[in-house]
């Protein structure tokens, strides 16, 4: 009984016939075998750690050697011919958020304000995307193409200019401008009343989606005002903005020429929808 009790607390193997010499030999064998079981685990851990360090260093080198503006554009946009042709940078831009003070873009209907909006690119014609690159920009093989004998390629529009077109249409459709443009009967106002309504509604909703997509998270502060007395939000904030002028210039230079030499043709396999999407 005393022997069994002693063996239990000295953690010797529970063999009644085991001698001191056998026990010492067994323990020595166990101690020698332990590193052999741990060695593969240690090697795998070291190998995984080494690979991780190499990959992180390599990826960090790639990112760090790209201009930060390019990394931002890659992260926030799908592939675009604009980014391949132009290094679109960012710069701090002071917004004019004044409520009472007008800019040329806020003037009531007239030739000067119309020209100012036109110069932003609201009427730019499409660009042409080479047929071997179009799919990488999200333009499928069934989209509309230019006639082969005129150079081929897919017609495409840079989205920012459609957004500006929409803001301009909302401006023209405002109650204090509508009568002027309706009477003038140009552009969207050549259409019937219901089509104009649908056009304005389309523009309203596409701008809603664009604003929610970009979701500006900057904040407005407030300032004290004497007249009328109280606190008022200061909308004149600074933003980090893309260099719009470089984008506008590229779109202007690459828009197609006259329609006679840039005609679309239906080709076998092209998408044909039953109604306007």
ABEGO torsion letter per residue (X at the ends): XAAAAAAAAAGBBBBAABBAAAAAAAAAAAAAAAAAAAAAAAAAAAAAAAAAAAAAAAAAAAAAABBAAAAAAAAABBBBAAAAABBBBBBBBBBBABAABBBAAABBBEAAAAAAAAAAGAABBBBBBBAAAAAAAGBBAABBBBBAAAGEEBBBBBAAAAAAAAAAAAAAABAAAAAAAAAAGBEAAABBAAAAAAAAAAAAAAAAAAAAAAGBABBBBBBBBAOBBEBBBBABBBBBBBBAAAAAAAAAAABBBBAAABBBBBBBGBBBBABBX
